[in-house]
Amino acid sequence: MRNWLRFLKDEKGTETLEWAIIIGIIAVGAITFIILIGPWVTGKFQALWTSISGT
């Protein structure tokens, strides 16, 4: 029982876990943003290619 209480009170590694969660949220946000903006960027490049090629 003492070992269990000592384990619950131990705060080693909690900062690492917090940083991992923050980095995970940022990564998910960045991936979502890239997926959502992808079609817009593709459309801009296609419009540019069309205007350059004159077709």
PDBQT receptor file of N, H, CA, C and O in Angstrom, charges set to zero:
ATOM      1  N   MET A   1       0.820  -1.197   0.000  1.00  0.00    +0.000 N 
ATOM      2  CA  MET A   1       0.000   0.000   0.000  1.00  0.00    +0.000 C 
ATOM      3  C   MET A   1       0.861   1.257   0.000  1.00  0.00    +0.000 C 
ATOM      4  O   MET A   1       0.522   2.237  -0.664  1.00  0.00    +0.000 OA
ATOM      5  N   ARG A   2       1.958   1.242   0.728  1.00  0.00    +0.000 N 
ATOM      6  H   ARG A   2       2.233   0.446   1.267  1.00  0.00    +0.000 HD
ATOM      7  CA  ARG A   2       2.842   2.418   0.760  1.00  0.00    +0.000 C 
ATOM      8  C   ARG A   2       3.444   2.692  -0.610  1.00  0.00    +0.000 C 
ATOM      9  O   ARG A   2       3.562   3.839  -1.039  1.00  0.00    +0.000 OA
ATOM     10  N   ASN A   3       3.813   1.633  -1.271  1.00  0.00    +0.000 N 
ATOM     11  H   ASN A   3       3.717   0.701  -0.923  1.00  0.00    +0.000 HD
ATOM     12  CA  ASN A   3       4.392   1.809  -2.601  1.00  0.00    +0.000 C 
ATOM     13  C   ASN A   3       3.388   2.464  -3.548  1.00  0.00    +0.000 C 
ATOM     14  O   ASN A   3       3.751   3.308  -4.367  1.00  0.00    +0.000 OA
ATOM     15  N   TRP A   4       2.138   2.069  -3.429  1.00  0.00    +0.000 N 
ATOM     16  H   TRP A   4       1.843   1.383  -2.764  1.00  0.00    +0.000 HD
ATOM     17  CA  TRP A   4       1.091   2.630  -4.279  1.00  0.00    +0.000 C 
ATOM     18  C   TRP A   4       0.910   4.116  -3.985  1.00  0.00    +0.000 C 
ATOM     19  O   TRP A   4       0.799   4.913  -4.916  1.00  0.00    +0.000 OA
ATOM     20  N   LEU A   5       0.878   4.501  -2.729  1.00  0.00    +0.000 N 
ATOM     21  H   LEU A   5       0.969   3.854  -1.972  1.00  0.00    +0.000 HD
ATOM     22  CA  LEU A   5       0.741   5.916  -2.355  1.00  0.00    +0.000 C 
ATOM     23  C   LEU A   5       1.958   6.718  -2.805  1.00  0.00    +0.000 C 
ATOM     24  O   LEU A   5       1.828   7.851  -3.270  1.00  0.00    +0.000 OA
ATOM     25  N   ARG A   6       3.131   6.129  -2.665  1.00  0.00    +0.000 N 
ATOM     26  H   ARG A   6       3.237   5.209  -2.287  1.00  0.00    +0.000 HD
ATOM     27  CA  ARG A   6       4.358   6.800  -3.109  1.00  0.00    +0.000 C 
ATOM     28  C   ARG A   6       4.313   7.008  -4.627  1.00  0.00    +0.000 C 
ATOM     29  O   ARG A   6       4.729   8.050  -5.135  1.00  0.00    +0.000 OA
ATOM     30  N   PHE A   7       3.808   6.014  -5.330  1.00  0.00    +0.000 N 
ATOM     31  H   PHE A   7       3.470   5.168  -4.918  1.00  0.00    +0.000 HD
ATOM     32  CA  PHE A   7       3.690   6.125  -6.782  1.00  0.00    +0.000 C 
ATOM     33  C   PHE A   7       2.724   7.242  -7.171  1.00  0.00    +0.000 C 
ATOM     34  O   PHE A   7       2.999   7.990  -8.109  1.00  0.00    +0.000 OA
ATOM     35  N   LEU A   8       1.603   7.367  -6.472  1.00  0.00    +0.000 N 
ATOM     36  H   LEU A   8       1.380   6.760  -5.710  1.00  0.00    +0.000 HD
ATOM     37  CA  LEU A   8       0.621   8.401  -6.784  1.00  0.00    +0.000 C 
ATOM     38  C   LEU A   8       1.139   9.804  -6.477  1.00  0.00    +0.000 C 
ATOM     39  O   LEU A   8       0.764  10.760  -7.155  1.00  0.00    +0.000 OA
ATOM     40  N   LYS A   9       1.990   9.936  -5.469  1.00  0.00    +0.000 N 
ATOM     41  H   LYS A   9       2.294   9.159  -4.918  1.00  0.00    +0.000 HD
ATOM     42  CA  LYS A   9       2.522  11.245  -5.091  1.00  0.00    +0.000 C 
ATOM     43  C   LYS A   9       3.722  11.646  -5.941  1.00  0.00    +0.000 C 
ATOM     44  O   LYS A   9       4.074  12.824  -5.998  1.00  0.00    +0.000 OA
ATOM     45  N   ASP A  10       4.347  10.686  -6.597  1.00  0.00    +0.000 N 
ATOM     46  H   ASP A  10       4.061   9.729  -6.551  1.00  0.00    +0.000 HD
ATOM     47  CA  ASP A  10       5.533  10.962  -7.402  1.00  0.00    +0.000 C 
ATOM     48  C   ASP A  10       5.155  11.779  -8.625  1.00  0.00    +0.000 C 
ATOM     49  O   ASP A  10       4.265  11.387  -9.380  1.00  0.00    +0.000 OA
ATOM     50  N   GLU A  11       5.821  12.912  -8.831  1.00  0.00    +0.000 N 
ATOM     51  H   GLU A  11       6.544  13.230  -8.217  1.00  0.00    +0.000 HD
ATOM     52  CA  GLU A  11       5.512  13.793  -9.955  1.00  0.00    +0.000 C 
ATOM     53  C   GLU A  11       6.584  13.774 -11.039  1.00  0.00    +0.000 C 
ATOM     54  O   GLU A  11       6.564  14.615 -11.937  1.00  0.00    +0.000 OA
ATOM     55  N   LYS A  12       7.500  12.848 -10.971  1.00  0.00    +0.000 N 
ATOM     56  H   LYS A  12       7.516  12.164 -10.241  1.00  0.00    +0.000 HD
ATOM     57  CA  LYS A  12       8.535  12.747 -11.996  1.00  0.00    +0.000 C 
ATOM     58  C   LYS A  12       7.894  12.317 -13.308  1.00  0.00    +0.000 C 
ATOM     59  O   LYS A  12       7.111  11.368 -13.348  1.00  0.00    +0.000 OA
ATOM     60  N   GLY A  13       8.226  13.005 -14.350  1.00  0.00    +0.000 N 
ATOM     61  H   GLY A  13       8.862  13.776 -14.318  1.00  0.00    +0.000 HD
ATOM     62  CA  GLY A  13       7.718  12.644 -15.664  1.00  0.00    +0.000 C 
ATOM     63  C   GLY A  13       6.420  13.331 -16.041  1.00  0.00    +0.000 C 
ATOM     64  O   GLY A  13       5.988  13.226 -17.189  1.00  0.00    +0.000 OA
ATOM     65  N   THR A  14       5.780  14.032 -15.110  1.00  0.00    +0.000 N 
ATOM     66  H   THR A  14       6.131  14.118 -14.177  1.00  0.00    +0.000 HD
ATOM     67  CA  THR A  14       4.506  14.673 -15.459  1.00  0.00    +0.000 C 
ATOM     68  C   THR A  14       4.729  15.825 -16.433  1.00  0.00    +0.000 C 
ATOM     69  O   THR A  14       3.901  16.064 -17.312  1.00  0.00    +0.000 OA
ATOM     70  N   GLU A  15       5.836  16.533 -16.283  1.00  0.00    +0.000 N 
ATOM     71  H   GLU A  15       6.508  16.338 -15.569  1.00  0.00    +0.000 HD
ATOM     72  CA  GLU A  15       6.112  17.634 -17.206  1.00  0.00    +0.000 C 
ATOM     73  C   GLU A  15       6.354  17.097 -18.612  1.00  0.00    +0.000 C 
ATOM     74  O   GLU A  15       5.924  17.702 -19.594  1.00  0.00    +0.000 OA
ATOM     75  N   THR A  16       7.030  15.981 -18.706  1.00  0.00    +0.000 N 
ATOM     76  H   THR A  16       7.379  15.489 -17.908  1.00  0.00    +0.000 HD
ATOM     77  CA  THR A  16       7.260  15.362 -20.008  1.00  0.00    +0.000 C 
ATOM     78  C   THR A  16       5.933  14.958 -20.656  1.00  0.00    +0.000 C 
ATOM     79  O   THR A  16       5.736  15.147 -21.856  1.00  0.00    +0.000 OA
ATOM     80  N   LEU A  17       5.050  14.412 -19.867  1.00  0.00    +0.000 N 
ATOM     81  H   LEU A  17       5.210  14.259 -18.892  1.00  0.00    +0.000 HD
ATOM     82  CA  LEU A  17       3.732  14.029 -20.381  1.00  0.00    +0.000 C 
ATOM     83  C   LEU A  17       2.949  15.244 -20.838  1.00  0.00    +0.000 C 
ATOM     84  O   LEU A  17       2.285  15.201 -21.874  1.00  0.00    +0.000 OA
ATOM     85  N   GLU A  18       3.018  16.315 -20.085  1.00  0.00    +0.000 N 
ATOM     86  H   GLU A  18       3.558  16.350 -19.244  1.00  0.00    +0.000 HD
ATOM     87  CA  GLU A  18       2.309  17.542 -20.468  1.00  0.00    +0.000 C 
ATOM     88  C   GLU A  18       2.844  18.081 -21.796  1.00  0.00    +0.000 C 
ATOM     89  O   GLU A  18       2.073  18.485 -22.667  1.00  0.00    +0.000 OA
ATOM     90  N   TRP A  19       4.167  18.084 -21.941  1.00  0.00    +0.000 N 
ATOM     91  H   TRP A  19       4.794  17.755 -21.234  1.00  0.00    +0.000 HD
ATOM     92  CA  TRP A  19       4.755  18.554 -23.200  1.00  0.00    +0.000 C 
ATOM     93  C   TRP A  19       4.374  17.644 -24.356  1.00  0.00    +0.000 C 
ATOM     94  O   TRP A  19       4.138  18.124 -25.465  1.00  0.00    +0.000 OA
ATOM     95  N   ALA A  20       4.311  16.358 -24.121  1.00  0.00    +0.000 N 
ATOM     96  H   ALA A  20       4.502  15.968 -23.220  1.00  0.00    +0.000 HD
ATOM     97  CA  ALA A  20       3.919  15.414 -25.179  1.00  0.00    +0.000 C 
ATOM     98  C   ALA A  20       2.484  15.678 -25.617  1.00  0.00    +0.000 C 
ATOM     99  O   ALA A  20       2.176  15.617 -26.807  1.00  0.00    +0.000 OA
ATOM    100  N   ILE A  21       1.615  15.968 -24.672  1.00  0.00    +0.000 N 
ATOM    101  H   ILE A  21       1.866  16.018 -23.705  1.00  0.00    +0.000 HD
ATOM    102  CA  ILE A  21       0.219  16.262 -25.017  1.00  0.00    +0.000 C 
ATOM    103  C   ILE A  21       0.138  17.555 -25.813  1.00  0.00    +0.000 C 
ATOM    104  O   ILE A  21      -0.585  17.624 -26.806  1.00  0.00    +0.000 OA
ATOM    105  N   ILE A  22       0.866  18.574 -25.394  1.00  0.00    +0.000 N 
ATOM    106  H   ILE A  22       1.453  18.518 -24.587  1.00  0.00    +0.000 HD
ATOM    107  CA  ILE A  22       0.860  19.865 -26.111  1.00  0.00    +0.000 C 
ATOM    108  C   ILE A  22       1.382  19.687 -27.532  1.00  0.00    +0.000 C 
ATOM    109  O   ILE A  22       0.788  20.197 -28.481  1.00  0.00    +0.000 OA
ATOM    110  N   ILE A  23       2.481  18.971 -27.680  1.00  0.00    +0.000 N 
ATOM    111  H   ILE A  23       2.964  18.556 -26.909  1.00  0.00    +0.000 HD
ATOM    112  CA  ILE A  23       3.054  18.745 -29.012  1.00  0.00    +0.000 C 
ATOM    113  C   ILE A  23       2.086  17.933 -29.871  1.00  0.00    +0.000 C 
ATOM    114  O   ILE A  23       1.961  18.189 -31.069  1.00  0.00    +0.000 OA
ATOM    115  N   GLY A  24       1.411  16.969 -29.278  1.00  0.00    +0.000 N 
ATOM    116  H   GLY A  24       1.513  16.762 -28.305  1.00  0.00    +0.000 HD
ATOM    117  CA  GLY A  24       0.423  16.180 -30.016  1.00  0.00    +0.000 C 
ATOM    118  C   GLY A  24      -0.733  17.034 -30.512  1.00  0.00    +0.000 C 
ATOM    119  O   GLY A  24      -1.190  16.869 -31.643  1.00  0.00    +0.000 OA
ATOM    120  N   ILE A  25      -1.209  17.948 -29.668  1.00  0.00    +0.000 N 
ATOM    121  H   ILE A  25      -0.838  18.082 -28.749  1.00  0.00    +0.000 HD
ATOM    122  CA  ILE A  25      -2.298  18.844 -30.075  1.00  0.00    +0.000 C 
ATOM    123  C   ILE A  25      -1.847  19.763 -31.203  1.00  0.00    +0.000 C 
ATOM    124  O   ILE A  25      -2.591  19.992 -32.157  1.00  0.00    +0.000 OA
ATOM    125  N   ILE A  26      -0.635  20.285 -31.094  1.00  0.00    +0.000 N 
ATOM    126  H   ILE A  26      -0.031  20.098 -30.319  1.00  0.00    +0.000 HD
ATOM    127  CA  ILE A  26      -0.109  21.152 -32.158  1.00  0.00    +0.000 C 
ATOM    128  C   ILE A  26       0.036  20.375 -33.460  1.00  0.00    +0.000 C 
ATOM    129  O   ILE A  26      -0.290  20.892 -34.528  1.00  0.00    +0.000 OA
ATOM    130  N   ALA A  27       0.523  19.136 -33.382  1.00  0.00    +0.000 N 
ATOM    131  H   ALA A  27       0.787  18.716 -32.514  1.00  0.00    +0.000 HD
ATOM    132  CA  ALA A  27       0.697  18.325 -34.590  1.00  0.00    +0.000 C 
ATOM    133  C   ALA A  27      -0.642  18.026 -35.252  1.00  0.00    +0.000 C 
ATOM    134  O   ALA A  27      -0.765  18.111 -36.474  1.00  0.00    +0.000 OA
ATOM    135  N   VAL A  28      -1.635  17.681 -34.459  1.00  0.00    +0.000 N 
ATOM    136  H   VAL A  28      -1.535  17.613 -33.466  1.00  0.00    +0.000 HD
ATOM    137  CA  VAL A  28      -2.962  17.400 -35.016  1.00  0.00    +0.000 C 
ATOM    138  C   VAL A  28      -3.535  18.658 -35.663  1.00  0.00    +0.000 C 
ATOM    139  O   VAL A  28      -4.137  18.586 -36.735  1.00  0.00    +0.000 OA
ATOM    140  N   GLY A  29      -3.352  19.806 -35.020  1.00  0.00    +0.000 N 
ATOM    141  H   GLY A  29      -2.863  19.865 -34.150  1.00  0.00    +0.000 HD
ATOM    142  CA  GLY A  29      -3.830  21.068 -35.590  1.00  0.00    +0.000 C 
ATOM    143  C   GLY A  29      -3.134  21.396 -36.902  1.00  0.00    +0.000 C 
ATOM    144  O   GLY A  29      -3.778  21.823 -37.860  1.00  0.00    +0.000 OA
ATOM    145  N   ALA A  30      -1.817  21.197 -36.948  1.00  0.00    +0.000 N 
ATOM    146  H   ALA A  30      -1.294  20.851 -36.169  1.00  0.00    +0.000 HD
ATOM    147  CA  ALA A  30      -1.068  21.484 -38.171  1.00  0.00    +0.000 C 
ATOM    148  C   ALA A  30      -1.498  20.559 -39.309  1.00  0.00    +0.000 C 
ATOM    149  O   ALA A  30      -1.682  21.011 -40.439  1.00  0.00    +0.000 OA
ATOM    150  N   ILE A  31      -1.655  19.290 -39.021  1.00  0.00    +0.000 N 
ATOM    151  H   ILE A  31      -1.505  18.923 -38.102  1.00  0.00    +0.000 HD
ATOM    152  CA  ILE A  31      -2.073  18.332 -40.052  1.00  0.00    +0.000 C 
ATOM    153  C   ILE A  31      -3.472  18.676 -40.554  1.00  0.00    +0.000 C 
ATOM    154  O   ILE A  31      -3.732  18.632 -41.756  1.00  0.00    +0.000 OA
ATOM    155  N   THR A  32      -4.364  19.017 -39.640  1.00  0.00    +0.000 N 
ATOM    156  H   THR A  32      -4.153  19.052 -38.663  1.00  0.00    +0.000 HD
ATOM    157  CA  THR A  32      -5.720  19.400 -40.034  1.00  0.00    +0.000 C 
ATOM    158  C   THR A  32      -5.698  20.634 -40.915  1.00  0.00    +0.000 C 
ATOM    159  O   THR A  32      -6.398  20.688 -41.926  1.00  0.00    +0.000 OA
ATOM    160  N   PHE A  33      -4.897  21.630 -40.539  1.00  0.00    +0.000 N 
ATOM    161  H   PHE A  33      -4.329  21.586 -39.718  1.00  0.00    +0.000 HD
ATOM    162  CA  PHE A  33      -4.788  22.855 -41.324  1.00  0.00    +0.000 C 
ATOM    163  C   PHE A  33      -4.261  22.559 -42.728  1.00  0.00    +0.000 C 
ATOM    164  O   PHE A  33      -4.778  23.097 -43.707  1.00  0.00    +0.000 OA
ATOM    165  N   ILE A  34      -3.251  21.720 -42.834  1.00  0.00    +0.000 N 
ATOM    166  H   ILE A  34      -2.831  21.283 -42.038  1.00  0.00    +0.000 HD
ATOM    167  CA  ILE A  34      -2.681  21.378 -44.137  1.00  0.00    +0.000 C 
ATOM    168  C   ILE A  34      -3.706  20.644 -44.998  1.00  0.00    +0.000 C 
ATOM    169  O   ILE A  34      -3.811  20.902 -46.197  1.00  0.00    +0.000 OA
ATOM    170  N   ILE A  35      -4.454  19.737 -44.393  1.00  0.00    +0.000 N 
ATOM    171  H   ILE A  35      -4.369  19.527 -43.419  1.00  0.00    +0.000 HD
ATOM    172  CA  ILE A  35      -5.476  18.994 -45.148  1.00  0.00    +0.000 C 
ATOM    173  C   ILE A  35      -6.563  19.943 -45.641  1.00  0.00    +0.000 C 
ATOM    174  O   ILE A  35      -7.026  19.822 -46.775  1.00  0.00    +0.000 OA
ATOM    175  N   LEU A  36      -6.977  20.893 -44.787  1.00  0.00    +0.000 N 
ATOM    176  H   LEU A  36      -6.601  20.991 -43.866  1.00  0.00    +0.000 HD
ATOM    177  CA  LEU A  36      -8.050  21.802 -45.167  1.00  0.00    +0.000 C 
ATOM    178  C   LEU A  36      -7.612  22.827 -46.208  1.00  0.00    +0.000 C 
ATOM    179  O   LEU A  36      -8.418  23.213 -47.055  1.00  0.00    +0.000 OA
ATOM    180  N   ILE A  37      -6.371  23.272 -46.169  1.00  0.00    +0.000 N 
ATOM    181  H   ILE A  37      -5.717  22.959 -45.480  1.00  0.00    +0.000 HD
ATOM    182  CA  ILE A  37      -5.920  24.314 -47.090  1.00  0.00    +0.000 C 
ATOM    183  C   ILE A  37      -5.391  23.714 -48.402  1.00  0.00    +0.000 C 
ATOM    184  O   ILE A  37      -5.176  24.443 -49.370  1.00  0.00    +0.000 OA
ATOM    185  N   GLY A  38      -5.183  22.410 -48.439  1.00  0.00    +0.000 N 
ATOM    186  H   GLY A  38      -5.357  21.818 -47.652  1.00  0.00    +0.000 HD
ATOM    187  CA  GLY A  38      -4.641  21.748 -49.624  1.00  0.00    +0.000 C 
ATOM    188  C   GLY A  38      -5.417  22.003 -50.909  1.00  0.00    +0.000 C 
ATOM    189  O   GLY A  38      -4.815  22.385 -51.912  1.00  0.00    +0.000 OA
ATOM    190  N   PRO A  39      -6.730  21.806 -50.913  1.00  0.00    +0.000 N 
ATOM    191  CA  PRO A  39      -7.489  22.044 -52.144  1.00  0.00    +0.000 C 
ATOM    192  C   PRO A  39      -7.426  23.506 -52.612  1.00  0.00    +0.000 C 
ATOM    193  O   PRO A  39      -7.411  23.769 -53.815  1.00  0.00    +0.000 OA
ATOM    194  N   TRP A  40      -7.388  24.446 -51.674  1.00  0.00    +0.000 N 
ATOM    195  H   TRP A  40      -7.400  24.231 -50.697  1.00  0.00    +0.000 HD
ATOM    196  CA  TRP A  40      -7.281  25.861 -52.038  1.00  0.00    +0.000 C 
ATOM    197  C   TRP A  40      -5.952  26.136 -52.736  1.00  0.00    +0.000 C 
ATOM    198  O   TRP A  40      -5.912  26.830 -53.752  1.00  0.00    +0.000 OA
ATOM    199  N   VAL A  41      -4.869  25.593 -52.192  1.00  0.00    +0.000 N 
ATOM    200  H   VAL A  41      -4.901  25.030 -51.367  1.00  0.00    +0.000 HD
ATOM    201  CA  VAL A  41      -3.542  25.788 -52.794  1.00  0.00    +0.000 C 
ATOM    202  C   VAL A  41      -3.491  25.125 -54.162  1.00  0.00    +0.000 C 
ATOM    203  O   VAL A  41      -2.935  25.696 -55.101  1.00  0.00    +0.000 OA
ATOM    204  N   THR A  42      -4.055  23.943 -54.290  1.00  0.00    +0.000 N 
ATOM    205  H   THR A  42      -4.506  23.480 -53.528  1.00  0.00    +0.000 HD
ATOM    206  CA  THR A  42      -4.081  23.250 -55.578  1.00  0.00    +0.000 C 
ATOM    207  C   THR A  42      -4.838  24.077 -56.612  1.00  0.00    +0.000 C 
ATOM    208  O   THR A  42      -4.400  24.190 -57.757  1.00  0.00    +0.000 OA
ATOM    209  N   GLY A  43      -5.963  24.650 -56.218  1.00  0.00    +0.000 N 
ATOM    210  H   GLY A  43      -6.319  24.557 -55.288  1.00  0.00    +0.000 HD
ATOM    211  CA  GLY A  43      -6.734  25.491 -57.133  1.00  0.00    +0.000 C 
ATOM    212  C   GLY A  43      -5.954  26.719 -57.579  1.00  0.00    +0.000 C 
ATOM    213  O   GLY A  43      -6.022  27.110 -58.744  1.00  0.00    +0.000 OA
ATOM    214  N   LYS A  44      -5.214  27.327 -56.660  1.00  0.00    +0.000 N 
ATOM    215  H   LYS A  44      -5.159  27.009 -55.714  1.00  0.00    +0.000 HD
ATOM    216  CA  LYS A  44      -4.400  28.500 -57.014  1.00  0.00    +0.000 C 
ATOM    217  C   LYS A  44      -3.303  28.126 -58.004  1.00  0.00    +0.000 C 
ATOM    218  O   LYS A  44      -3.065  28.852 -58.969  1.00  0.00    +0.000 OA
ATOM    219  N   PHE A  45      -2.634  27.002 -57.772  1.00  0.00    +0.000 N 
ATOM    220  H   PHE A  45      -2.828  26.412 -56.988  1.00  0.00    +0.000 HD
ATOM    221  CA  PHE A  45      -1.589  26.571 -58.693  1.00  0.00    +0.000 C 
ATOM    222  C   PHE A  45      -2.166  26.204 -60.055  1.00  0.00    +0.000 C 
ATOM    223  O   PHE A  45      -1.543  26.489 -61.078  1.00  0.00    +0.000 OA
ATOM    224  N   GLN A  46      -3.334  25.582 -60.093  1.00  0.00    +0.000 N 
ATOM    225  H   GLN A  46      -3.839  25.350 -59.262  1.00  0.00    +0.000 HD
ATOM    226  CA  GLN A  46      -3.957  25.252 -61.370  1.00  0.00    +0.000 C 
ATOM    227  C   GLN A  46      -4.362  26.513 -62.117  1.00  0.00    +0.000 C 
ATOM    228  O   GLN A  46      -4.217  26.580 -63.337  1.00  0.00    +0.000 OA
ATOM    229  N   ALA A  47      -4.870  27.516 -61.401  1.00  0.00    +0.000 N 
ATOM    230  H   ALA A  47      -4.988  27.462 -60.410  1.00  0.00    +0.000 HD
ATOM    231  CA  ALA A  47      -5.234  28.787 -62.039  1.00  0.00    +0.000 C 
ATOM    232  C   ALA A  47      -3.986  29.485 -62.573  1.00  0.00    +0.000 C 
ATOM    233  O   ALA A  47      -4.011  30.060 -63.661  1.00  0.00    +0.000 OA
ATOM    234  N   LEU A  48      -2.908  29.436 -61.817  1.00  0.00    +0.000 N 
ATOM    235  H   LEU A  48      -2.888  28.969 -60.933  1.00  0.00    +0.000 HD
ATOM    236  CA  LEU A  48      -1.649  30.042 -62.281  1.00  0.00    +0.000 C 
ATOM    237  C   LEU A  48      -1.135  29.328 -63.524  1.00  0.00    +0.000 C 
ATOM    238  O   LEU A  48      -0.707  29.968 -64.484  1.00  0.00    +0.000 OA
ATOM    239  N   TRP A  49      -1.180  27.999 -63.500  1.00  0.00    +0.000 N 
ATOM    240  H   TRP A  49      -1.528  27.479 -62.721  1.00  0.00    +0.000 HD
ATOM    241  CA  TRP A  49      -0.711  27.221 -64.660  1.00  0.00    +0.000 C 
ATOM    242  C   TRP A  49      -1.571  27.518 -65.888  1.00  0.00    +0.000 C 
ATOM    243  O   TRP A  49      -1.050  27.625 -66.998  1.00  0.00    +0.000 OA
ATOM    244  N   THR A  50      -2.857  27.648 -65.699  1.00  0.00    +0.000 N 
ATOM    245  H   THR A  50      -3.280  27.561 -64.797  1.00  0.00    +0.000 HD
ATOM    246  CA  THR A  50      -3.768  27.945 -66.799  1.00  0.00    +0.000 C 
ATOM    247  C   THR A  50      -3.470  29.324 -67.378  1.00  0.00    +0.000 C 
ATOM    248  O   THR A  50      -3.468  29.499 -68.596  1.00  0.00    +0.000 OA
ATOM    249  N   SER A  51      -3.220  30.291 -66.519  1.00  0.00    +0.000 N 
ATOM    250  H   SER A  51      -3.222  30.148 -65.529  1.00  0.00    +0.000 HD
ATOM    251  CA  SER A  51      -2.940  31.645 -67.025  1.00  0.00    +0.000 C 
ATOM    252  C   SER A  51      -1.563  31.723 -67.693  1.00  0.00    +0.000 C 
ATOM    253  O   SER A  51      -1.382  32.483 -68.644  1.00  0.00    +0.000 OA
ATOM    254  N   ILE A  52      -0.620  30.969 -67.217  1.00  0.00    +0.000 N 
ATOM    255  H   ILE A  52      -0.767  30.352 -66.444  1.00  0.00    +0.000 HD
ATOM    256  CA  ILE A  52       0.712  30.976 -67.827  1.00  0.00    +0.000 C 
ATOM    257  C   ILE A  52       0.681  30.278 -69.187  1.00  0.00    +0.000 C 
ATOM    258  O   ILE A  52       1.266  30.769 -70.152  1.00  0.00    +0.000 OA
ATOM    259  N   SER A  53       0.003  29.141 -69.263  1.00  0.00    +0.000 N 
ATOM    260  H   SER A  53      -0.473  28.742 -68.479  1.00  0.00    +0.000 HD
ATOM    261  CA  SER A  53      -0.001  28.362 -70.493  1.00  0.00    +0.000 C 
ATOM    262  C   SER A  53      -0.967  28.963 -71.538  1.00  0.00    +0.000 C 
ATOM    263  O   SER A  53      -0.857  28.655 -72.725  1.00  0.00    +0.000 OA
ATOM    264  N   GLY A  54      -1.894  29.803 -71.108  1.00  0.00    +0.000 N 
ATOM    265  H   GLY A  54      -1.984  30.054 -70.144  1.00  0.00    +0.000 HD
ATOM    266  CA  GLY A  54      -2.781  30.471 -72.051  1.00  0.00    +0.000 C 
ATOM    267  C   GLY A  54      -3.898  29.601 -72.582  1.00  0.00    +0.000 C 
ATOM    268  O   GLY A  54      -4.467  29.902 -73.631  1.00  0.00    +0.000 OA
ATOM    269  N   THR A  55      -4.223  28.531 -71.882  1.00  0.00    +0.000 N 
ATOM    270  H   THR A  55      -3.761  28.287 -71.030  1.00  0.00    +0.000 HD
ATOM    271  CA  THR A  55      -5.316  27.676 -72.349  1.00  0.00    +0.000 C 
ATOM    272  C   THR A  55      -6.561  27.877 -71.532  1.00  0.00    +0.000 C 
ATOM    273  O   THR A  55      -7.579  27.234 -71.790  1.00  0.00    +0.000 OA
TER     274      THR A  55
